[in-house]
Amino acid sequence: MKLIIAAVITLFGLLMLTVSFIVPPTGQIDPSVIAAFGEILTFAGTVIGIDYKYKH
């Protein structure tokens, strides 16, 4: 279930990046969209259990 949720979240982020190419100004991705996509990927990673800290 966690993997499905992470995949859906990631697909939403990719959709957001794709839509940002279509809306004016055409062909440019706003830095806020890139930051939001990074946060979406971070959240998807935490959903599936990836941790920021390196474990020995």
C-alpha angles and dihedrals in degrees: 000000000000092000092052092051091049091049092050091049091050092048089051089054092050090049089052090053091048093050091050088064091056102047120076127310085049117219098017127105113212115230090238089061091052091049091049091049090052090052091048091053090047091052091047089051093052091048091059092043107261110151128208094221121077112238120215 
